[in-house]
Amino acid sequence: MTSRNWVNLFLTTLVVGAVTTAVVGFIVRWNEFAHLLSDFNFIEFLSILVWLMGVGLIFSILSQMGFFAYLTVHRFGLGIFKSAALWNAVQLILIAFVLFDLVYLRYNAFADSGEGILPYLGLAAIVLIVGLITAYIKVKQTNKEAFIPALFFMVVVTVLEWVPVLRVNEHSWLYLMLFPLLVSNAYQLLVLHKLNQKSLEERKALQEKNKDNKKAQKKPSNA
Protein backbone atom coordinates (compact mmCIF):
# COMPACT_ATOMS: atom_id res chain seq x y z
CA MET A 1 0.00 0.00 0.00
CA THR A 2 1.31 3.44 -0.88
CA SER A 3 1.81 6.00 1.87
CA ARG A 4 -0.97 8.19 0.44
CA ASN A 5 -3.49 5.36 0.58
CA TRP A 6 -2.33 4.38 4.06
CA VAL A 7 -2.92 7.94 5.26
CA ASN A 8 -6.31 7.86 3.56
CA LEU A 9 -7.20 4.64 5.41
CA PHE A 10 -5.99 6.09 8.71
CA LEU A 11 -8.00 9.30 8.39
CA THR A 12 -11.20 7.73 7.10
CA THR A 13 -11.12 5.11 9.85
CA LEU A 14 -10.76 7.91 12.40
CA VAL A 15 -13.89 9.53 10.99
CA VAL A 16 -15.78 6.23 10.98
CA GLY A 17 -14.86 5.58 14.60
CA ALA A 18 -15.71 9.10 15.76
CA VAL A 19 -19.10 9.25 14.01
CA THR A 20 -20.10 5.73 15.11
CA THR A 21 -19.20 6.44 18.73
CA ALA A 22 -21.19 9.67 18.71
CA VAL A 23 -24.27 7.95 17.30
CA VAL A 24 -24.03 4.93 19.61
CA GLY A 25 -23.27 7.16 22.59
CA PHE A 26 -26.46 9.16 22.19
CA ILE A 27 -28.52 6.00 21.61
CA VAL A 28 -27.10 4.11 24.60
CA ARG A 29 -27.24 7.07 26.97
CA TRP A 30 -30.28 8.85 25.53
CA ASN A 31 -31.98 9.06 28.92
CA GLU A 32 -29.08 11.17 30.16
CA PHE A 33 -28.87 13.46 27.12
CA ALA A 34 -32.50 13.87 26.00
CA HIS A 35 -33.14 16.80 28.36
CA LEU A 36 -30.39 18.80 26.65
CA LEU A 37 -32.44 19.01 23.45
CA SER A 38 -35.76 19.57 25.22
CA ASP A 39 -34.14 22.41 27.19
CA PHE A 40 -32.41 23.77 24.05
CA ASN A 41 -29.06 23.49 25.81
CA PHE A 42 -27.09 23.23 22.57
CA ILE A 43 -23.75 24.27 24.07
CA GLU A 44 -23.69 21.32 26.47
CA PHE A 45 -25.07 19.07 23.73
CA LEU A 46 -22.20 20.04 21.43
CA SER A 47 -19.66 19.59 24.21
CA ILE A 48 -20.91 16.04 24.82
CA LEU A 49 -20.87 15.39 21.05
CA VAL A 50 -17.24 16.53 20.84
CA TRP A 51 -16.35 14.39 23.86
CA LEU A 52 -17.98 11.31 22.33
CA MET A 53 -16.19 11.87 19.03
CA GLY A 54 -12.90 12.25 20.90
CA VAL A 55 -13.52 8.93 22.62
CA GLY A 56 -14.36 7.50 19.20
CA LEU A 57 -10.98 8.61 17.87
CA ILE A 58 -9.33 6.60 20.65
CA PHE A 59 -11.43 3.54 19.78
CA SER A 60 -10.53 4.01 16.12
CA ILE A 61 -6.80 4.15 16.83
CA LEU A 62 -7.13 1.00 18.96
CA SER A 63 -8.96 -0.65 16.06
CA GLN A 64 -6.23 0.30 13.61
CA MET A 65 -3.51 -1.00 15.93
CA GLY A 66 -5.36 -4.30 16.14
CA PHE A 67 -5.81 -4.43 12.38
CA PHE A 68 -2.17 -3.98 11.50
CA ALA A 69 -1.15 -6.32 14.32
CA TYR A 70 -3.41 -8.99 12.83
CA LEU A 71 -1.94 -8.52 9.35
CA THR A 72 1.47 -9.27 10.88
CA VAL A 73 0.17 -12.23 12.91
CA HIS A 74 -1.58 -13.63 9.83
CA ARG A 75 1.68 -13.64 7.88
CA PHE A 76 3.51 -15.27 10.80
CA GLY A 77 0.77 -17.88 11.05
CA LEU A 78 1.05 -18.79 7.39
CA GLY A 79 4.82 -19.01 7.75
CA ILE A 80 4.77 -21.13 10.92
CA PHE A 81 2.11 -23.65 9.87
CA LYS A 82 3.28 -23.80 6.22
CA SER A 83 -0.30 -24.43 5.14
CA ALA A 84 -3.27 -22.12 4.76
CA ALA A 85 -5.64 -24.99 5.64
CA LEU A 86 -3.82 -25.76 8.90
CA TRP A 87 -3.63 -22.08 9.83
CA ASN A 88 -7.35 -21.73 9.12
CA ALA A 89 -8.07 -24.69 11.41
CA VAL A 90 -6.07 -23.04 14.17
CA GLN A 91 -7.97 -19.80 13.66
CA LEU A 92 -11.32 -21.62 13.92
CA ILE A 93 -10.24 -23.18 17.22
CA LEU A 94 -9.20 -19.76 18.53
CA ILE A 95 -12.52 -18.24 17.44
CA ALA A 96 -14.45 -20.91 19.35
CA PHE A 97 -12.18 -20.53 22.38
CA VAL A 98 -12.55 -16.74 22.50
CA LEU A 99 -16.34 -16.86 22.12
CA PHE A 100 -16.60 -19.48 24.88
CA ASP A 101 -14.42 -17.42 27.21
CA LEU A 102 -16.36 -14.26 26.36
CA VAL A 103 -19.49 -15.91 27.74
CA TYR A 104 -18.17 -18.28 30.41
CA LEU A 105 -15.54 -16.10 32.09
CA ARG A 106 -17.73 -12.97 32.14
CA TYR A 107 -20.70 -14.92 33.46
CA ASN A 108 -18.61 -16.40 36.30
CA ALA A 109 -17.05 -13.05 37.11
CA PHE A 110 -20.02 -10.70 36.92
CA ALA A 111 -23.29 -12.62 37.06
CA ASP A 112 -25.35 -11.87 40.15
CA SER A 113 -27.08 -14.65 42.02
CA GLY A 114 -30.03 -15.82 39.93
CA GLU A 115 -29.02 -13.84 36.83
CA GLY A 116 -29.41 -15.72 33.57
CA ILE A 117 -26.69 -16.31 31.02
CA LEU A 118 -28.67 -14.88 28.08
CA PRO A 119 -27.27 -11.30 28.30
CA TYR A 120 -23.75 -12.73 28.10
CA LEU A 121 -24.68 -14.96 25.20
CA GLY A 122 -26.27 -11.96 23.50
CA LEU A 123 -23.05 -9.94 23.35
CA ALA A 124 -21.11 -12.93 22.01
CA ALA A 125 -23.85 -13.48 19.43
CA ILE A 126 -23.60 -9.85 18.27
CA VAL A 127 -19.85 -10.21 17.74
CA LEU A 128 -20.25 -13.52 15.91
CA ILE A 129 -23.13 -12.38 13.68
CA VAL A 130 -21.38 -9.16 12.65
CA GLY A 131 -18.23 -11.20 12.03
CA LEU A 132 -20.07 -13.69 9.84
CA ILE A 133 -21.76 -10.94 7.81
CA THR A 134 -18.50 -9.06 7.33
CA ALA A 135 -16.64 -12.23 6.36
CA TYR A 136 -19.39 -13.11 3.85
CA ILE A 137 -19.14 -9.67 2.24
CA LYS A 138 -15.34 -10.00 2.14
CA VAL A 139 -15.69 -13.32 0.29
CA LYS A 140 -18.06 -11.73 -2.22
CA GLN A 141 -15.55 -8.93 -2.82
CA THR A 142 -12.45 -11.13 -3.01
CA ASN A 143 -12.41 -14.95 -2.74
CA LYS A 144 -13.62 -17.78 -0.51
CA GLU A 145 -10.20 -18.17 1.14
CA ALA A 146 -10.78 -14.81 2.87
CA PHE A 147 -13.72 -16.05 4.98
CA ILE A 148 -11.93 -17.58 7.99
CA PRO A 149 -9.21 -14.89 8.29
CA ALA A 150 -11.91 -12.21 8.10
CA LEU A 151 -14.04 -13.98 10.71
CA PHE A 152 -11.00 -14.44 12.95
CA PHE A 153 -10.18 -10.77 12.77
CA MET A 154 -13.75 -9.65 13.41
CA VAL A 155 -14.20 -11.96 16.39
CA VAL A 156 -10.86 -12.56 18.08
CA VAL A 157 -9.18 -9.23 17.45
CA THR A 158 -12.34 -7.25 18.26
CA VAL A 159 -12.68 -9.06 21.60
CA LEU A 160 -9.03 -8.42 22.42
CA GLU A 161 -9.48 -4.72 21.64
CA TRP A 162 -12.61 -4.76 23.81
CA VAL A 163 -10.86 -6.22 26.89
CA PRO A 164 -10.37 -2.93 28.83
CA VAL A 165 -14.14 -2.41 29.03
CA LEU A 166 -14.91 -6.12 29.48
CA ARG A 167 -12.91 -6.05 32.70
CA VAL A 168 -15.03 -3.20 34.06
CA ASN A 169 -18.35 -4.59 32.74
CA GLU A 170 -20.19 -1.25 32.79
CA HIS A 171 -23.13 -1.87 30.45
CA SER A 172 -23.28 1.46 28.62
CA TRP A 173 -19.53 1.38 27.99
CA LEU A 174 -19.73 -2.21 26.74
CA TYR A 175 -21.95 -1.12 23.86
CA LEU A 176 -20.30 2.27 23.46
CA MET A 177 -16.98 0.59 22.72
CA LEU A 178 -18.18 -2.57 20.97
CA PHE A 179 -20.05 -1.07 18.03
CA PRO A 180 -17.37 1.48 17.04
CA LEU A 181 -14.79 -1.31 17.16
CA LEU A 182 -16.95 -3.59 15.02
CA VAL A 183 -17.70 -0.85 12.49
CA SER A 184 -14.08 0.37 12.33
CA ASN A 185 -12.74 -3.17 12.00
CA ALA A 186 -15.27 -4.08 9.32
CA TYR A 187 -14.52 -0.88 7.40
CA GLN A 188 -10.77 -1.51 7.37
CA LEU A 189 -11.21 -5.14 6.40
CA LEU A 190 -13.58 -4.41 3.53
CA VAL A 191 -11.65 -1.46 2.11
CA LEU A 192 -8.14 -2.96 2.37
CA HIS A 193 -8.15 -4.89 -0.91
CA LYS A 194 -9.52 -1.84 -2.75
CA LEU A 195 -6.70 0.35 -1.45
CA ASN A 196 -4.14 -2.36 -2.27
CA GLN A 197 -5.49 -2.55 -5.83
CA LYS A 198 -5.43 1.22 -6.11
CA SER A 199 -1.85 1.31 -4.83
CA LEU A 200 -0.84 -1.34 -7.38
CA GLU A 201 -2.38 0.67 -10.20
CA GLU A 202 -0.66 3.84 -9.00
CA ARG A 203 2.71 2.05 -8.91
CA LYS A 204 2.19 0.71 -12.43
CA ALA A 205 1.25 4.17 -13.68
CA LEU A 206 4.35 5.62 -12.03
CA GLN A 207 6.56 2.94 -13.57
CA GLU A 208 5.09 3.62 -17.02
CA LYS A 209 5.66 7.34 -16.52
CA ASN A 210 9.28 6.73 -15.52
CA LYS A 211 9.81 4.54 -18.59
CA ASP A 212 8.38 7.23 -20.85
CA ASN A 213 10.63 9.84 -19.25
CA LYS A 214 13.70 7.65 -19.78
CA LYS A 215 12.76 7.08 -23.43
CA ALA A 216 12.29 10.81 -23.91
CA GLN A 217 15.71 11.51 -22.40
CA LYS A 218 17.38 8.99 -24.75
CA LYS A 219 15.93 10.53 -27.90
CA PRO A 220 18.50 12.69 -29.78
CA SER A 221 17.92 16.38 -29.73
CA ASN A 222 16.82 18.13 -33.02
CA ALA A 223 19.15 21.03 -32.36
ZIRA-V858260 format. One record per helix or strand. SS is the DSSP state (2 for helix, 1 for strand). FROM is the first residue (numbers start at 1). LEN is the number of residues. Records with the same first field share a line. If there is no record, write none. Layout:
SS: FROM-LEN ; FROM-LEN
//
This chain:
2: 3-26 ; 30-9 ; 42-40 ; 84-27 ; 118-24 ; 146-23 ; 171-48
//
